[in-house]
């Protein structure tokens, strides 16, 4: 990536885009928290109904969907970091998928390696912009493929459980 005319306009664009991504991430976390709370409350109310014969099937549908919603919403809000931290991964900085501005990546380096890589990047405007572009891209991909994807599945699970239990309750009450 070669930036021919770096300046304040590009800095403002990158700052605004990053702030937008952070806002979208916060909104997703808030929605996941709301789904966790609603599903937990509905689960608390629906669980005892499983023991009542006339509500058993509808209660089971609702309990299962609430458990699925809780799991999906918790996964959407869960930080995504590798389970195993790799150290001294200086050669990774030169591969395309390493993000020097993301703490999940740069913590693999020693402080001296990190400082040297940051110095190189900060002394080259094109490299600095490339790192910012990589950061914006990584944030967007993370939001689209992780947070919002699983948040959408959690919403669908919750809605399907409400509708499904209502249908089951209506059908079982008609057959009586």
N, C-alpha and C positions, 0 to 999 in steps of 0.2 A: 504494500500500500504506500503510495507516494502522495503526500499532501503538498501542493504547490503554494498555497496561500493560507497558512495557519493564521488564526486570529480570534478575536473575541466572539465573532458571530458563530464560529464552530464550537468554541468553548460553551457558549450559551445553549446551543443546540444539544450538545452532549449532556450538559447538566440537566436541561429540561427533560430529555428523554429518560435519563437515569431516574430522575425524581418521579416521572410518570410510572416507570416500572416498579419502583418502591411502593408507590401508592396502590397500584394494582395488586401487589403482593400483600399489602396490609389489608386490603379489601377482601382478598381471598381468605386470609387468616380469620378475619372477623366473621365471614360467612360460614366458614368451617366451625368456628366456635358456636355460632347460633345453631347450626345443625346438630352439633354434639349435644347442646343443651336441650333442644326440642326433642330429639330422639331419646335422650335419657329420661325426660319427663314422660313421654308417651310410653316408653318401655316400662317405666315404673307403674303406670296406670294399667297397661295391657297385660303385664305378666300374671297378675292374679286371675285375670279373666280366662286364662288357659285352663284353669281348674274347673270352671263352670261349663257344664256340658253344652249349653246353647250357644256359648261364645267361643268354644274351644278352637274351631277351625279359623275363625276370624282373628282370634287372639294369637294363634300360631303365626299366621301370615304377618300380622303387625309386629310381633316380637322379632321374627326373622328379619324383616325389612329394617327394623330399628337397629338391630345388631349390625347388619350390613352397612347401614348409614353411618353408624358410629365408627366402624372400622375404616370406611372410605374417607370420612371427614378427618379423622385423626391422621390418616396417612397423608392427606392433602396438606395438613398443617405441619407435619413433621419435618424438621430440617433434613435436608438431603446431603449427607456427608459420607464418604467411604467409611466402612466399618474398621478398616485397617489403615493406619496412617503410614505412608512411606516417607522415609527421610532421605536426604541427600539426593534429590532428584533433579540436579542441575541440568542434565541433558533434556529433561522434559520441557524446560523453558524454551527450547528451540523447536519443539514440535508444535504443530498447529492447534492442538486442543488445550494447551496450557494457558491459564489466565493469571497473569502476574498481579492483577488487581483483586482477585477473588481469594479470600482467606483459606478456603478449602484447598486451593492449589499452592499458594505461596508459603503456607506453613510446613510444606515438605522440605523447604530450603532452610539452611542455617541462616542466621541473621546476616552474616558476612556475604553469603551468596545472594540473598535477597537485596541487600544494600547495593551490591555491585550491579545486579540486573536492573534495579530501579534507577541507578545513576546512568546506566547506558540508555535506558528508555527515556529518561527525562532530558537528556542532552540531545536527543534526536526527535524533533517535533513530529515527524512522520510515525516513528515508533510509538510515541506517546498517544497520538490519535488512534493508531491501530489498536493499542491496548484498550482504549476507551470504547472503540467500536466493538472489539471482541467482548468486552464486559457487557455492553448493551445487548449484543446478540445472545450471549449466554443467559442473561436475565430473561430475555424474551422467550427463548427456547424452554427454559426451566418453567416459566409461568404457563406456557401453552401445553407442554407435555406432561408436567407433573401436577402443579397446584390446580389449575383450572380444569384439567381433564378429570382428576379424581373428585374434585368438588362437584362437577357436573354429574358424575356417576352417583355421588352421595345424594344429591337432590333427586335424581331419577329414582333411586332406591326408596327414598322417603315418600315421594309422591306415589310410586307404585304400591308401596305397602299400605298407604292410606286408602287409595282407590281399591286395591285388591281386597283388603279386609272389609271394606264397605260392600263390595260386590258379594263376597262370601257370606257376609251377614244377611244381606238381602235375599240371596238364593236359599240359604238355610232356613230363614224365617218363612219363606213362601212354601217350602216343602213340609212345613209342620202343620 
